[in-house]
Amino acid sequence: MPQDHPTDNPILNAARRELAERAKATAPLCTANDAYNGPARIVSINTSAHKGTRKSPVADGHDTVIEQFGLASDAHAGHWHRQVSFLAAESIQTAQARGLDVHEGDFGENFTTQGINLLSLPLGTQLKIGNDVLVEISQIGKVCHTRCAIYYLAGDCIFPHEGIFGVVLQGGEAHTGDDIQVVKLGDGTCSFTPADALKEVEQARREGTL
């Protein structure tokens, strides 16, 4: 859950407080249907040539998702547990409403989603994108050890508090506008995620730095 640690950016502080309140209000899911707050879809697919930078929406609105690798044109793709990333458009809109000039991909997410409560999804949850792509949630949030270009864009980055990561179980073509649906709720574990990665995130939450 995001913590209210003030930065030098009052606009971002207000946005983070609102996000924290929304996270507190999130109830545990009973069924997959509880994850939706409207038609759930992908509103943008974003990639970058380098890590630690803003991502840009793909020009033609689609990209190939490779099994056990990630998006074909993205720097974060690889044989690890954070192959693809997700951030809700609602989170970006909250930042925009507070005056931040940010858009899809600016926080480094691969898939900008709409209508699905990402923070309510436990580890191990499987998401289907379009007709073919299947992703398992492998990490919720992240610990940033250094300040990257994204941080300096907005004065901070909401992705560590609001973003989630996944491993590609089944590849295929992903398109902007594709439906995204929960096909299996996880049990809070993911076999693809190293224990030390989970420990780091949980420790940061306990210490109030995430």
C-alpha positions in Angstrom: 0.0 0.0 0.0 1.4 3.4 -0.9 2.6 5.4 2.1 2.3 9.2 2.6 6.0 10.2 2.6 6.1 13.9 1.4 8.3 14.9 -1.5 9.2 18.4 -2.7 6.3 18.2 -5.2 3.0 19.2 -3.5 0.9 18.1 -6.5 2.4 14.6 -6.4 2.0 14.5 -2.6 -1.8 15.1 -3.0 -2.0 12.4 -5.8 -0.2 9.9 -3.6 -2.5 10.5 -0.7 -5.5 9.9 -2.9 -4.0 6.7 -4.3 -3.2 5.5 -0.7 -6.9 6.1 0.3 -8.0 4.1 -2.7 -5.7 1.3 -1.9 -7.0 1.2 1.7 -10.5 0.8 0.4 -9.7 -2.2 -1.7 -11.4 -5.3 -0.3 -10.0 -8.8 -0.9 -11.5 -10.4 -4.0 -14.0 -13.2 -3.6 -14.3 -13.9 -7.3 -12.6 -12.8 -10.5 -15.6 -10.6 -11.3 -14.9 -8.4 -8.3 -11.7 -7.1 -10.0 -13.6 -5.1 -12.6 -14.9 -1.5 -12.2 -16.1 -1.1 -15.8 -15.2 -2.6 -19.2 -11.7 -3.8 -18.8 -9.3 -3.2 -21.7 -5.8 -2.2 -22.7 -5.7 1.5 -23.5 -2.0 1.7 -24.5 0.9 -0.6 -25.2 4.2 1.1 -24.4 7.8 0.1 -25.0 11.3 1.6 -24.7 14.7 0.8 -26.1 16.4 1.3 -22.7 15.6 0.6 -19.1 14.9 3.4 -16.6 13.3 5.7 -19.2 9.8 6.6 -20.1 8.1 4.3 -22.5 6.3 5.4 -25.7 3.0 4.0 -27.1 3.7 1.7 -30.0 3.1 3.5 -33.2 0.8 1.0 -34.8 -1.1 0.0 -31.6 0.1 -3.5 -31.4 3.2 -5.6 -30.5 4.2 -9.2 -30.3 4.3 -10.8 -26.8 6.8 -13.6 -26.6 6.2 -16.5 -24.2 8.6 -16.5 -21.2 10.2 -13.3 -22.5 7.9 -10.2 -22.9 7.2 -7.6 -25.5 9.3 -8.1 -28.5 10.4 -4.4 -28.8 10.9 -3.6 -25.1 14.1 -3.3 -23.1 12.6 -5.0 -20.0 11.8 -8.2 -21.8 14.0 -11.1 -20.8 14.2 -14.4 -18.9 13.2 -13.1 -15.5 10.1 -12.6 -13.4 9.3 -9.0 -14.5 8.8 -9.5 -18.2 5.8 -7.2 -18.6 4.4 -4.4 -16.4 0.9 -2.9 -15.9 -0.4 0.4 -14.6 -4.0 1.6 -14.4 -5.0 4.5 -16.5 -7.0 5.6 -13.5 -3.7 6.1 -11.6 -2.4 8.3 -14.4 -5.6 10.3 -14.5 -5.3 10.9 -10.8 -1.8 12.4 -11.3 -3.1 14.4 -14.2 -6.0 15.8 -12.2 -3.4 17.1 -9.7 -1.6 19.0 -12.4 1.2 16.6 -13.5 1.9 16.5 -17.2 2.1 12.7 -17.6 0.6 10.3 -20.1 0.5 6.6 -21.0 4.0 5.0 -20.7 5.5 7.9 -18.8 5.8 5.8 -15.6 7.4 3.0 -17.5 4.5 0.6 -17.8 4.1 -1.8 -20.8 0.3 -2.0 -20.6 -1.9 0.8 -19.5 -5.2 -0.7 -18.4 -8.7 0.6 -17.7 -11.6 -0.8 -15.8 -9.6 -3.4 -13.8 -8.4 -2.9 -10.2 -4.8 -4.1 -10.5 -4.0 -3.5 -6.8 -6.7 -6.0 -5.8 -5.2 -8.9 -7.7 -3.0 -11.3 -5.7 0.2 -12.9 -6.9 -0.4 -15.8 -9.2 -3.5 -14.3 -10.8 -3.6 -15.0 -14.5 -4.7 -12.3 -16.9 -5.7 -12.8 -20.5 -5.1 -10.1 -23.1 -7.0 -10.2 -26.3 -7.4 -13.7 -27.8 -4.1 -15.3 -27.0 -1.8 -13.6 -24.5 -1.7 -15.1 -20.9 0.2 -13.4 -18.1 0.7 -14.4 -14.5 1.2 -11.7 -11.9 4.6 -12.1 -10.4 5.2 -9.0 -8.4 3.1 -6.1 -7.0 5.1 -2.9 -6.7 8.8 -2.4 -6.8 11.7 -0.9 -4.8 13.6 1.8 -6.7 17.3 1.9 -5.6 18.2 4.9 -7.8 16.3 7.9 -9.2 15.7 7.3 -12.9 14.5 9.6 -15.7 10.9 8.8 -14.7 11.5 10.2 -11.2 12.9 13.5 -12.6 10.0 13.8 -15.0 7.3 14.1 -12.2 9.4 14.6 -9.1 8.6 11.0 -8.1 7.2 7.9 -9.6 3.8 6.3 -8.8 4.7 3.0 -10.4 6.5 1.5 -7.4 3.2 1.9 -5.4 0.7 1.3 -8.2 2.3 -0.9 -10.8 2.4 -4.7 -11.1 4.6 -7.1 -13.1 4.0 -10.4 -14.8 5.5 -13.4 -16.6 4.2 -14.4 -20.0 2.7 -17.9 -19.9 1.4 -17.7 -23.5 2.5 -15.3 -26.2 0.6 -13.8 -29.1 -0.3 -10.5 -30.6 -1.5 -7.7 -28.3 -3.4 -4.7 -29.5 -4.5 -1.4 -28.0 -8.2 -1.8 -27.2 -7.9 -5.5 -26.4 -10.0 -6.8 -23.5 -8.1 -7.8 -20.4 -9.7 -10.4 -18.2 -9.0 -12.3 -15.0 -9.1 -16.0 -15.9 -7.7 -17.3 -12.6 -7.3 -15.7 -9.2 -4.0 -16.3 -7.6 -3.4 -17.6 -4.1 -0.8 -15.0 -3.3 2.2 -16.9 -4.5 4.1 -17.1 -7.8 6.7 -19.8 -8.6 8.5 -17.5 -11.0 9.3 -14.9 -8.4 12.6 -15.1 -6.5 12.1 -15.2 -2.7 14.6 -12.3 -2.2 12.5 -10.1 -4.6 9.4 -10.7 -2.6 11.2 -10.2 0.7 12.6 -6.8 -0.6 9.1 -5.5 -1.5 7.5 -6.7 1.7 10.3 -5.2 3.8 9.9 -1.8 2.1 6.1 -1.9 2.8 6.8 -2.7 6.5 9.3 0.2 6.7 6.9 2.5 5.0 9.2 3.3 2.1 6.8 1.7 -0.5 
